[in-house]
């Protein structure tokens, strides 16, 4: 009876996910791995118009399922823009973070999911535990280069994990070999708090020899869960306003970023705009996402302010340009580390201040997007890291001395833990962060001019009288528009 319930719940989840999410316009479909995905492919194979789909597999199993159900087979190399992907999970938390890789296909699964515009998870009720590591006791699967496994095992244990190389069991002597020729290490970290999942993934991924982890962080938009009583639960990653009061701070911040960015694009991107400046930072991620959803996106040329924004432009299917080609920009969107009542900003926390200021200065309109934490009313009130200043490397000692004489507390920004020594900007410069305390609105321009006058200073992170409008996403789900 137990097995029957599980199979029925898998089928309910798989069929419902296809029926409720397969848009008539979709052509390219990612097919995951695992026992629940069997029912996804079965349902796709029952559709009258199934010949129009091209299905991208994540494993040998998925490839065989596609062929057996009479569906057209494609590859990720041919079709890197996938309309929707369906996949299973070993465990799901309340933020729809996943543990995957029980079938040793995690790299291909994550690749297909990351190439998909929509990613839908299907699972039975046993997998929906609310917290990763609560019931899934096999640990987080980690794909590693074979010659590195001893070193990776050691480093995972130093992180507090219980790591072991996955054995092939009776199938063959020795370890499991993935479709990519790598080994799998399973590492038990115990129950993983939701706010720790991303940091754990990044820490493991940073180990030399690790190819990918089985932690799928904020990738799924929906999860279809077949319950034991024959009902279906649909969990959504999108945050509803009515749940604001119970959300964690991290969720409130992310939602406010998205609200501000989407509103800024919707209100300010005009039909006549062609050249768009794209800033840097976590809020601009949502700007690029929204611009990428515009029906006219093929007509835009987007100018990046750094490596991150260049990747955002490409990832959202937008046309990439350069400030050298297009020095006259119709509108630019960027974030801020802090905003005062005159919309002066501190920027440069991501070390891209020179390019950001250049793009803003070349733009007819400059719109700032930020979450509620950045709208403090006075620079230096909430942002305690100081004003970022980009300097020529050979001049940093001299400038440190002059900034101290100006009343600041300057430090050269360290590159640790990513690299030893100072941060190096995209322009080959150093960053000095200088804390001047709270800067009255009336003194911002004067301070900027004094710093800029120092020999060896390339640019400051004080954006004075550049923004005419700022969109602030509030914790209650509203958006405040500030203008000067």
C-alpha positions in Angstrom: 0.0 0.0 0.0 2.9 2.4 0.9 4.5 1.9 -2.5 1.2 2.5 -4.3 0.7 5.8 -2.4 4.2 7.0 -3.3 3.8 6.1 -7.0 0.4 7.7 -7.2 1.7 10.9 -5.6 4.6 11.0 -8.1 2.2 10.6 -11.0 -0.1 13.3 -9.7 2.8 15.7 -9.3 4.3 14.9 -12.7 1.1 15.1 -14.7 -0.2 18.2 -12.9 3.1 20.1 -13.4 2.9 19.5 -17.2 -0.8 20.2 -17.5 -0.5 23.5 -15.6 2.7 24.9 -16.9 3.2 23.9 -20.5 2.4 27.1 -22.4 1.4 26.8 -26.1 4.4 28.9 -27.1 7.0 26.6 -25.5 9.2 24.6 -27.8 12.3 23.6 -25.8 11.8 21.5 -22.6 14.4 20.4 -20.1 13.9 16.9 -18.8 15.4 16.0 -15.4 16.2 12.7 -13.9 14.7 10.4 -11.3 11.5 8.4 -10.7 9.0 11.3 -10.6 10.3 12.7 -13.9 9.2 9.4 -15.5 5.6 10.7 -15.2 6.5 14.1 -16.6 7.8 12.5 -19.8 4.9 10.1 -20.0 2.5 13.0 -19.9 4.4 15.0 -22.5 4.3 11.9 -24.7 0.5 11.8 -24.5 0.1 15.3 -26.0 -1.3 15.5 -29.6 1.2 18.2 -30.5 4.2 16.5 -28.9 6.2 16.7 -32.2 6.7 20.4 -31.8 8.7 19.9 -28.6 12.5 19.4 -28.5 13.5 17.8 -25.2 16.9 18.4 -23.6 18.0 15.5 -21.3 20.0 15.7 -18.1 21.2 12.1 -18.1 21.3 8.8 -19.9 18.0 7.9 -18.1 16.3 11.1 -19.3 17.5 10.6 -22.8 16.0 7.1 -22.9 12.7 8.4 -21.5 12.5 11.0 -24.2 13.1 8.4 -27.0 10.7 5.8 -25.5 7.9 8.3 -25.3 8.3 9.4 -28.9 9.6 12.9 -28.2 12.2 14.8 -30.2 15.7 14.7 -28.6 18.0 17.7 -28.5 21.2 18.7 -26.6 22.2 21.5 -24.3 24.9 22.4 -26.8 22.4 23.0 -29.5 19.6 24.6 -27.5 20.9 26.7 -24.6 17.7 28.7 -24.2 15.2 26.4 -22.7 11.6 27.5 -22.2 10.8 25.3 -19.2 12.5 22.4 -17.3 10.9 19.8 -15.1 13.0 17.8 -12.6 12.7 15.9 -9.3 14.4 16.5 -6.0 15.8 14.5 -3.1 14.7 17.1 -0.6 12.9 20.5 -0.7 12.9 23.3 1.9 10.4 26.1 2.4 12.3 28.5 0.0 12.3 25.8 -2.7 16.1 25.3 -2.3 16.8 21.7 -3.2 19.2 18.8 -2.6 19.7 16.9 -5.9 22.2 14.4 -7.2 21.0 11.2 -5.7 21.2 9.7 -9.2 24.7 11.3 -9.8 23.4 13.6 -12.5 23.6 16.9 -10.6 25.9 18.8 -13.0 23.7 18.2 -16.1 20.6 18.8 -14.0 21.9 22.2 -12.7 23.1 23.2 -16.2 19.7 22.6 -17.8 17.9 24.3 -14.9 20.1 27.3 -15.2 19.5 27.6 -18.9 15.7 27.4 -18.4 13.4 30.4 -18.2 11.2 28.4 -15.8 12.2 25.6 -13.6 9.5 23.4 -12.0 10.1 20.7 -9.5 8.0 17.5 -9.1 8.2 15.3 -6.1 6.2 13.1 -3.7 5.3 14.1 -0.2 8.4 12.5 1.4 10.7 15.0 -0.2 8.9 18.2 1.0 10.4 18.4 4.5 10.8 22.1 4.8 14.5 21.9 5.7 17.4 20.4 3.8 19.1 17.6 5.7 16.1 16.9 7.9 15.1 13.6 6.3 17.6 13.2 3.5 20.4 11.5 5.4 22.7 10.7 2.4 24.2 14.1 2.5 24.8 16.8 -0.2 26.1 15.2 -3.4 29.2 16.9 -4.7 30.7 16.2 -8.1 34.5 16.3 -8.0 37.4 15.7 -10.4 38.6 12.2 -9.7 42.3 13.1 -8.8 41.1 15.7 -6.3 38.8 13.5 -4.2 41.2 12.9 -1.3 41.9 16.6 -0.9 38.2 17.5 -1.2 37.2 14.9 1.4 39.7 16.4 3.8 38.5 20.0 3.3 34.8 19.0 3.6 35.6 17.4 7.0 37.4 20.5 8.1 34.1 22.4 7.3 32.3 20.1 9.7 30.8 17.7 7.2 30.8 13.9 7.3 32.1 13.2 3.8 32.5 9.9 1.9 33.1 8.8 -1.6 30.0 7.3 -3.2 30.6 3.6 -3.8 29.1 1.9 -6.8 28.0 -1.1 -4.6 27.2 -4.3 -6.4 27.1 -2.7 -9.8 30.9 -2.5 -10.0 33.9 -2.4 -7.8 35.0 1.1 -6.8 33.3 4.5 -6.9 30.4 5.8 -8.9 31.6 7.5 -12.1 29.4 10.2 -13.4 28.4 10.7 -17.0 31.2 13.3 -17.1 33.9 11.0 -15.8 34.0 12.5 -12.3 33.5 11.1 -8.8 30.6 11.8 -6.3 31.2 12.7 -2.7 28.2 12.7 -0.4 28.7 15.1 2.6 26.3 15.2 5.5 26.1 18.7 7.0 23.1 17.8 9.2 20.1 20.1 9.0 20.9 23.2 6.9 19.3 26.4 8.0 17.6 28.1 5.1 19.6 31.3 5.5 22.8 29.2 5.3 22.1 27.2 2.2 23.6 29.7 -0.3 26.8 30.3 1.8 27.3 26.6 2.2 27.0 26.0 -1.6 29.5 28.8 -2.3 31.9 27.5 0.3 31.9 24.0 -1.1 32.0 25.2 -4.7 35.1 27.3 -3.9 37.1 24.1 -3.0 39.6 23.3 -5.8 38.6 20.1 -7.5 34.8 20.6 -6.9 32.9 20.7 -10.2 29.4 21.4 -8.8 27.3 20.9 -5.7 23.9 19.3 -5.4 22.5 22.4 -3.6 20.1 24.1 -6.0 19.7 27.5 -4.4 16.7 29.7 -5.5 16.5 28.1 -8.9 13.0 26.6 -8.8 9.9 28.8 -9.3 7.4 26.1 -8.4 7.2 22.7 -6.8 4.4 20.2 -7.4 4.0 17.9 -4.4 1.8 14.8 -4.6 0.4 14.1 -1.2 -0.4 10.8 0.5 -4.1 11.6 0.6 -4.3 12.1 -3.2 -4.3 15.9 -3.1 -1.7 18.1 -4.8 0.3 20.9 -3.1 1.8 23.6 -5.3 4.5 25.6 -3.6 5.6 28.9 -5.2 8.9 30.7 -4.7 7.4 34.0 -5.5 6.5 36.0 -2.3 2.9 37.1 -1.8 2.3 40.4 -0.1 -0.1 38.9 2.5 2.8 36.9 3.9 5.2 39.8 4.4 4.8 39.9 8.2 6.1 36.4 8.6 9.0 36.6 6.1 12.6 36.4 7.1 14.6 39.6 6.7 16.6 38.1 3.8 13.3 37.5 1.9 12.0 41.0 2.6 15.2 42.5 1.3 15.2 40.4 -1.9 11.5 41.2 -2.6 12.0 44.9 -2.0 14.9 44.9 -4.5 12.7 43.2 -7.1 9.8 45.6 -6.5 12.0 48.7 -6.9 13.7 47.4 -10.0 10.6 46.2 -11.8 8.8 49.4 -11.0 11.7 51.5 -12.2 11.8 49.7 -15.5 8.1 49.7 -16.0 7.7 53.4 -15.3 10.7 54.8 -17.1 11.6 52.5 -20.1 9.9 54.3 -23.0 9.2 53.0 -26.5 11.7 55.5 -28.0 14.6 54.3 -25.8 17.2 52.3 -27.5 20.5 52.6 -25.6 20.3 51.5 -21.9 22.9 51.6 -19.2 23.0 48.6 -16.9 24.6 49.2 -13.5 26.1 46.7 -11.0 25.0 45.1 -7.8 22.3 42.8 -6.4 19.3 45.0 -7.2 20.3 45.5 -10.8 19.9 41.8 -11.3 16.2 42.4 -11.3 16.5 45.4 -13.6 18.2 43.2 -16.3 15.6 40.5 -15.7 12.7 43.0 -16.3 14.3 44.5 -19.4 14.8 41.0 -20.7 11.1 40.4 -20.4 10.3 43.4 -22.6 8.7 42.6 -25.9 11.0 45.1 -27.6 14.2 43.7 -26.0 15.8 42.9 -29.4 15.8 46.6 -30.2 17.8 47.6 -27.1 21.5 48.0 -26.9 22.7 47.6 -23.3 25.9 49.2 -21.9 27.4 47.4 -18.9 29.3 49.0 -16.1 31.3 45.9 -15.2 31.9 42.2 -15.7 28.8 41.3 -13.6 26.4 43.6 -15.6 27.9 42.3 -18.9 27.0 38.8 -17.8 23.5 39.9 -16.7 22.9 41.4 -20.2 24.0 38.2 -21.9 22.1 36.0 -19.5 18.8 37.9 -20.2 19.2 37.7 -24.0 19.9 41.3 -24.4 22.2 42.9 -27.0 25.5 44.0 -25.6 27.2 47.3 -26.5 30.0 49.4 -25.1 30.4 53.0 -23.9 33.0 53.5 -26.7 30.4 52.7 -29.3 27.5 54.4 -27.7 28.6 57.4 -25.6 25.0 58.8 -25.6 22.8 56.7 -23.5 19.0 57.2 -23.3 18.5 55.9 -19.7 20.7 54.1 -17.1 19.5 52.1 -14.1 21.9 51.4 -11.2 21.8 50.5 -7.5 23.3 52.4 -4.6 25.0 51.6 -1.3 23.3 54.6 0.3 21.0 57.5 -0.7 20.4 60.9 0.9 17.5 63.2 0.7 18.9 65.0 -2.4 19.5 61.6 -4.1 23.2 61.9 -3.7 24.6 58.3 -3.5 27.5 56.3 -2.2 28.4 53.7 -4.8 31.3 51.4 -5.3 30.8 48.6 -2.9 31.3 46.2 -5.8 34.4 48.1 -7.0 32.8 49.3 -10.3 32.4 52.9 -9.4 34.4 54.4 -12.3 32.4 52.6 -15.0 29.2 53.2 -13.1 29.8 56.9 -12.9 30.9 57.1 -16.6 27.7 55.4 -17.7 25.5 57.5 -15.5 27.3 60.7 -16.7 26.6 59.7 -20.4 22.9 59.1 -19.7 20.1 61.5 -20.4 18.2 59.9 -17.4 19.8 58.2 -14.4 17.4 56.1 -12.2 18.5 54.6 -8.9 16.9 51.3 -7.6 17.4 50.1 -4.0 15.8 48.4 -1.1 14.6 50.3 2.0 17.8 49.8 3.9 19.7 52.1 1.6 17.3 55.0 1.9 18.8 56.6 5.1 18.5 60.2 4.2 22.1 61.1 5.0 25.3 59.5 3.6 27.3 57.6 6.1 24.4 57.0 8.5 23.7 53.4 7.6 26.6 52.6 5.3 29.6 52.2 7.6 32.2 51.0 5.2 33.1 54.4 4.0 33.3 56.2 0.6 34.9 54.0 -2.0 37.7 55.8 -3.9 39.5 54.3 -6.9 43.2 55.1 -7.0 46.3 54.5 -9.0 48.3 51.7 -7.2 51.5 53.7 -7.0 49.7 56.5 -5.2 47.8 54.7 -2.5 50.2 55.4 0.4 50.1 59.2 -0.4 46.3 59.2 -0.7 45.8 57.3 2.6 47.8 60.1 4.3 45.9 62.9 2.6 42.5 61.3 3.4 43.5 61.0 7.0 44.4 64.7 7.0 41.0 65.4 5.6 39.4 63.8 8.7 38.7 60.4 7.2 39.6 56.9 8.3 40.9 55.3 5.1 41.8 51.6 4.5 42.9 49.8 1.3 40.2 47.3 0.4 41.5 43.8 0.9 40.8 41.1 -1.6 40.6 38.4 1.0 39.4 35.7 1.1 39.2 35.6 -2.7 42.8 36.7 -3.2 45.8 37.8 -1.2 46.4 41.5 -1.3 44.2 44.4 -2.3 41.1 44.3 -4.5 42.1 45.1 -8.1 39.4 46.9 -10.1 38.5 46.1 -13.8 40.7 49.1 -14.6 43.7 47.7 -12.7 43.4 50.2 -9.8 43.1 49.9 -6.0 40.1 50.8 -3.9 40.4 52.8 -0.7 37.4 52.9 1.6 37.3 56.1 3.7 34.9 56.6 6.5 34.0 60.3 7.0 31.1 59.6 9.4 27.8 61.1 8.5 28.1 63.6 5.6 25.6 66.4 5.6 23.8 66.9 2.3 25.2 70.4 2.0 28.8 69.0 2.3 28.7 66.1 -0.1 29.8 68.0 -3.3 32.6 69.8 -1.4 33.9 66.5 -0.1 33.8 64.9 -3.5 35.7 67.8 -5.1 38.4 67.7 -2.4 39.0 64.0 -2.8 38.9 64.2 -6.6 41.5 66.9 -6.6 44.1 64.6 -5.0 46.8 63.4 -7.4 46.4 59.7 -7.9 42.6 59.6 -7.3 40.8 58.3 -10.4 37.3 58.7 -9.2 35.2 58.7 -6.0 32.1 56.7 -5.1 30.1 59.9 -4.3 27.5 60.4 -7.0 26.6 64.0 -6.6 23.5 65.5 -8.2 23.4 62.7 -10.9 20.2 60.8 -10.1 16.9 62.6 -10.7 14.7 59.7 -9.5 15.1 56.8 -7.1 12.8 53.8 -6.6 12.8 52.3 -3.1 11.3 48.9 -2.4 9.7 48.9 1.0 9.4 46.1 3.5 5.5 46.2 3.3 5.5 45.5 -0.4 5.0 49.1 -1.5 7.4 51.2 -3.7 8.4 54.8 -2.8 9.5 57.0 -5.7 11.8 59.8 -4.8 12.5 62.7 -7.2 14.5 65.9 -7.1 
